[in-house]
Amino acid sequence: MNFKIALLLFFIGFSSFTTDHKFYVSVTEVEYNDKAESLQIISRVFIDDLEDLLQTRYDKALMLGKNQESPEVPSYVKEYLNKKIEVQVDGKHLKVNFIGMEYEDDMVLLYMEIPKVTSVHKISVKNALLTDLFSEQKNLVHVTYKGTTKSLILNKAKQEDLLIFNN
């Protein structure tokens, strides 16, 4: 858990010192909420990277940011996430629902949820965010289930992997 926090703080802290970053990374947290019986997902990506992607795929005039977001952005983000984020629990493909997004410094936080998950033994996560635009993109995925956290590093060549929980 401390490694996860340190890594996240490193990326957020480092990103605050530069606007033209030389690395491409996202951090995704998947956490099981026992009370809600759901998987809650937060993906953090650099605003400029997501903006480049949305402009390339959908509309060159799109803008991201707290005070300048184009009205079409949430629907394009939802469409993109539906293609790039997939989750299977115990062999069953589950629908990932996009909830919304918010800006934090030079990052955008993308909120998603998978309802009606009662337990997790095997979880397969596909995270192909931004790999279609940046070949060197790395997507760190941390999955927490009943106090145990396991992590994946995904990229263009390896967009999906499996984690097993023995709780």
C-alpha contacts under 8 A as a table, 3 or more apart, distances in Angstrom:
res1	aa1	res2	aa2	distance
1	M	4	K	5.13
1	M	5	I	6.43
1	M	149	T	6.83
2	N	5	I	5.18
2	N	6	A	6.06
3	F	6	A	5.07
3	F	7	L	6.00
4	K	7	L	5.23
4	K	8	L	6.19
4	K	142	H	7.63
5	I	8	L	5.15
5	I	9	L	6.06
6	A	9	L	5.13
6	A	10	F	6.03
7	L	10	F	5.04
7	L	11	F	6.36
8	L	11	F	5.30
8	L	12	I	6.16
8	L	27	V	7.24
9	L	12	I	5.09
9	L	13	G	5.62
10	F	13	G	5.10
10	F	14	F	5.75
11	F	14	F	5.17
11	F	15	S	5.95
12	I	15	S	5.16
12	I	16	S	6.42
12	I	107	M	7.78
13	G	16	S	5.26
13	G	17	F	7.10
14	F	17	F	5.60
14	F	18	T	7.11
15	S	18	T	5.55
15	S	19	T	6.99
15	S	21	H	7.01
15	S	106	D	6.90
16	S	19	T	7.37
16	S	105	D	7.04
16	S	106	D	6.88
18	T	21	H	6.01
19	T	106	D	7.71
21	H	24	Y	7.75
23	F	136	E	7.70
23	F	137	Q	7.55
24	Y	49	D	7.98
24	Y	134	F	7.25
24	Y	136	E	6.47
24	Y	137	Q	4.66
24	Y	138	K	6.22
25	V	45	V	6.96
25	V	46	F	7.91
25	V	137	Q	5.58
25	V	138	K	4.73
25	V	139	N	5.60
25	V	140	L	7.36
26	S	43	S	6.83
26	S	44	R	5.49
26	S	45	V	4.79
26	S	46	F	7.43
26	S	129	L	7.80
26	S	137	Q	7.95
26	S	138	K	6.53
26	S	139	N	4.83
26	S	140	L	6.09
27	V	43	S	5.70
27	V	44	R	5.23
27	V	45	V	6.96
27	V	139	N	5.99
27	V	140	L	4.78
27	V	141	V	5.99
27	V	142	H	7.81
28	T	41	I	6.92
28	T	42	I	5.57
28	T	43	S	4.12
28	T	44	R	6.22
28	T	139	N	7.34
28	T	140	L	6.09
28	T	141	V	4.72
28	T	142	H	6.21
29	E	40	Q	7.93
29	E	41	I	5.53
29	E	42	I	5.24
29	E	43	S	6.39
29	E	141	V	5.99
29	E	142	H	4.95
29	E	143	V	6.08
29	E	144	T	7.80
30	V	39	L	6.35
30	V	40	Q	5.69
30	V	41	I	4.51
30	V	42	I	6.76
30	V	141	V	7.37
30	V	142	H	6.06
30	V	143	V	4.62
30	V	144	T	6.21
31	E	39	L	5.52
31	E	40	Q	5.26
31	E	41	I	6.44
31	E	143	V	5.79
31	E	144	T	4.71
31	E	145	Y	6.24
32	Y	37	E	7.25
32	Y	38	S	5.89
32	Y	39	L	4.52
32	Y	40	Q	6.28
32	Y	144	T	6.24
32	Y	145	Y	5.23
32	Y	146	K	7.05
33	N	36	A	5.48
33	N	37	E	5.59
33	N	38	S	5.36
33	N	39	L	6.10
33	N	40	Q	6.91
34	D	37	E	4.88
34	D	38	S	6.98
34	D	118	T	7.72
34	D	146	K	7.81
36	A	115	P	7.73
36	A	116	K	7.99
37	E	115	P	6.51
37	E	116	K	5.52
37	E	117	V	5.09
37	E	118	T	5.39
37	E	119	S	8.00
38	S	113	E	6.82
38	S	114	I	5.46
38	S	115	P	4.38
38	S	116	K	5.59
38	S	117	V	5.00
38	S	118	T	7.39
39	L	113	E	5.64
39	L	114	I	5.00
39	L	115	P	6.54
39	L	117	V	6.84
40	Q	111	Y	7.74
40	Q	112	M	6.17
40	Q	113	E	4.58
40	Q	114	I	6.53
41	I	110	L	7.99
41	I	111	Y	5.87
41	I	112	M	4.90
41	I	113	E	5.71
42	I	109	L	6.36
42	I	110	L	5.50
42	I	111	Y	4.79
42	I	112	M	6.32
43	S	109	L	5.64
43	S	110	L	5.03
43	S	111	Y	6.74
44	R	107	M	6.21
44	R	108	V	5.71
44	R	109	L	4.71
44	R	110	L	6.44
45	V	49	D	7.28
45	V	50	L	6.93
45	V	107	M	5.46
45	V	108	V	5.54
45	V	109	L	6.80
46	F	49	D	5.36
46	F	50	L	6.42
46	F	106	D	5.92
46	F	107	M	4.42
46	F	108	V	6.13
47	I	50	L	5.29
47	I	51	E	5.99
47	I	64	L	6.81
47	I	65	G	7.38
47	I	103	Y	7.99
47	I	106	D	5.70
47	I	107	M	5.10
47	I	108	V	5.46
48	D	51	E	4.97
48	D	52	D	6.04
48	D	64	L	7.90
48	D	106	D	7.76
49	D	52	D	5.10
49	D	53	L	6.24
49	D	130	L	7.60
50	L	53	L	5.01
50	L	54	L	6.12
50	L	130	L	7.37
51	E	54	L	5.16
51	E	55	Q	6.01
51	E	62	L	7.25
51	E	63	M	6.59
51	E	64	L	6.02
52	D	55	Q	5.19
52	D	56	T	6.06
53	L	56	T	5.11
53	L	57	R	6.07
53	L	130	L	6.91
53	L	133	L	6.47
54	L	57	R	5.18
54	L	58	Y	5.47
54	L	59	D	6.65
54	L	60	K	7.72
54	L	62	L	7.13
54	L	76	Y	7.26
54	L	77	V	7.76
55	Q	58	Y	5.50
55	Q	59	D	4.67
55	Q	60	K	4.16
55	Q	61	A	6.65
55	Q	62	L	5.86
56	T	59	D	6.67
56	T	60	K	6.35
58	Y	76	Y	7.46
59	D	62	L	5.70
62	L	69	E	7.60
62	L	70	S	5.67
62	L	72	E	7.86
62	L	73	V	7.21
63	M	68	Q	6.14
63	M	69	E	5.15
63	M	70	S	5.32
63	M	73	V	7.86
64	L	68	Q	6.07
64	L	69	E	4.41
64	L	70	S	6.63
64	L	73	V	7.48
65	G	68	Q	5.24
65	G	69	E	5.18
65	G	103	Y	6.69
66	K	69	E	6.38
66	K	102	E	7.81
66	K	103	Y	6.21
69	E	73	V	6.94
70	S	73	V	5.65
71	P	74	P	7.27
72	E	75	S	5.71
72	E	76	Y	6.39
73	V	76	Y	5.18
73	V	77	V	6.00
74	P	77	V	5.03
74	P	78	K	6.08
74	P	100	G	7.21
74	P	101	M	7.65
75	S	78	K	5.09
75	S	79	E	6.22
76	Y	79	E	5.06
76	Y	80	Y	6.11
77	V	80	Y	5.08
77	V	81	L	6.02
78	K	81	L	5.19
78	K	82	N	6.19
78	K	98	F	5.88
79	E	82	N	5.29
79	E	83	K	6.79
80	Y	83	K	5.35
80	Y	84	K	6.32
81	L	84	K	4.99
81	L	85	I	5.50
81	L	98	F	7.66
81	L	129	L	7.62
82	N	85	I	6.01
82	N	86	E	7.45
82	N	96	V	7.22
83	K	86	E	7.70
84	K	126	K	7.10
84	K	127	N	5.83
84	K	128	A	4.89
84	K	129	L	5.65
85	I	96	V	7.54
85	I	125	V	7.48
85	I	126	K	5.45
85	I	127	N	4.88
85	I	128	A	6.55
85	I	129	L	7.30
86	E	93	H	7.65
86	E	94	L	7.54
86	E	95	K	7.66
86	E	96	V	6.93
86	E	125	V	5.92
86	E	126	K	4.91
86	E	127	N	6.84
87	V	93	H	6.09
87	V	94	L	5.86
87	V	95	K	7.55
87	V	96	V	7.31
87	V	123	I	7.00
87	V	124	S	5.65
87	V	125	V	4.76
87	V	126	K	6.32
88	Q	91	G	5.65
88	Q	92	K	5.08
88	Q	93	H	4.25
88	Q	94	L	5.70
88	Q	123	I	5.62
88	Q	124	S	5.01
88	Q	125	V	6.66
89	V	92	K	5.28
89	V	93	H	6.65
89	V	94	L	7.17
89	V	120	V	6.17
89	V	121	H	7.31
89	V	122	K	5.74
89	V	123	I	4.58
89	V	124	S	6.50
90	D	120	V	6.66
90	D	121	H	6.07
90	D	122	K	4.83
90	D	123	I	6.20
91	G	122	K	7.39
91	G	123	I	7.78
94	L	114	I	7.00
95	K	114	I	6.34
96	V	112	M	6.45
96	V	113	E	5.84
96	V	114	I	5.17
97	N	112	M	5.34
97	N	113	E	5.21
97	N	114	I	6.15
98	F	110	L	7.77
98	F	111	Y	6.18
98	F	112	M	4.42
98	F	113	E	6.69
99	I	110	L	7.87
99	I	111	Y	5.34
99	I	112	M	5.16
99	I	113	E	7.03
100	G	110	L	6.17
100	G	111	Y	5.29
100	G	112	M	7.23
101	M	108	V	6.81
101	M	109	L	5.41
101	M	110	L	4.57
101	M	111	Y	5.79
102	E	108	V	5.74
102	E	109	L	5.29
102	E	110	L	6.92
103	Y	106	D	7.31
103	Y	107	M	5.95
103	Y	108	V	4.51
103	Y	109	L	6.14
104	E	107	M	5.24
104	E	108	V	6.06
104	E	109	L	7.23
114	I	117	V	7.16
117	V	120	V	7.57
120	V	123	I	6.68
120	V	145	Y	7.43
120	V	165	F	6.93
121	H	164	I	5.69
121	H	165	F	4.91
121	H	166	N	6.37
121	H	167	N	7.44
122	K	162	L	6.87
122	K	163	L	5.76
122	K	164	I	4.50
122	K	165	F	6.25
123	I	162	L	5.68
123	I	163	L	5.32
123	I	164	I	6.46
124	S	160	E	6.90
124	S	161	D	5.56
124	S	162	L	4.23
124	S	163	L	6.28
125	V	160	E	5.48
125	V	161	D	5.76
125	V	162	L	6.49
126	K	159	Q	5.51
126	K	160	E	4.05
126	K	161	D	6.72
127	N	139	N	6.68
127	N	141	V	7.94
127	N	154	L	6.82
127	N	159	Q	5.65
127	N	160	E	6.34
128	A	131	T	5.58
128	A	132	D	7.67
128	A	139	N	7.45
128	A	154	L	7.62
128	A	155	N	6.94
128	A	156	K	6.85
128	A	159	Q	5.33
128	A	160	E	7.88
129	L	132	D	7.61
129	L	139	N	7.16
130	L	133	L	5.42
130	L	134	F	5.99
130	L	137	Q	6.55
131	T	134	F	5.13
131	T	135	S	5.59
131	T	136	E	7.38
131	T	137	Q	5.48
131	T	138	K	7.87
131	T	155	N	6.70
131	T	156	K	5.18
132	D	135	S	6.87
132	D	156	K	7.53
134	F	137	Q	5.36
135	S	156	K	6.23
136	E	155	N	7.39
136	E	156	K	7.43
137	Q	155	N	5.94
137	Q	156	K	6.95
138	K	153	I	6.66
138	K	154	L	5.82
138	K	155	N	4.84
138	K	156	K	7.77
139	N	153	I	5.77
139	N	154	L	4.98
139	N	155	N	6.04
140	L	151	S	7.19
140	L	152	L	5.79
140	L	153	I	4.66
140	L	154	L	6.28
141	V	151	S	5.50
141	V	152	L	5.03
141	V	153	I	6.35
141	V	154	L	7.61
142	H	149	T	6.51
142	H	150	K	5.76
142	H	151	S	4.37
142	H	152	L	6.50
143	V	149	T	5.44
143	V	150	K	5.37
143	V	151	S	6.17
144	T	147	G	6.29
144	T	148	T	5.41
144	T	149	T	4.20
144	T	150	K	6.54
145	Y	148	T	5.34
145	Y	149	T	6.50
145	Y	165	F	7.57
146	K	167	N	7.52
148	T	165	F	8.00
150	K	163	L	7.27
152	L	161	D	7.29
154	L	157	A	7.92
154	L	158	K	5.47
154	L	159	Q	5.17
154	L	160	E	6.58
154	L	161	D	7.73
155	N	158	K	5.13
155	N	159	Q	5.38
156	K	159	Q	5.82
158	K	161	D	7.58
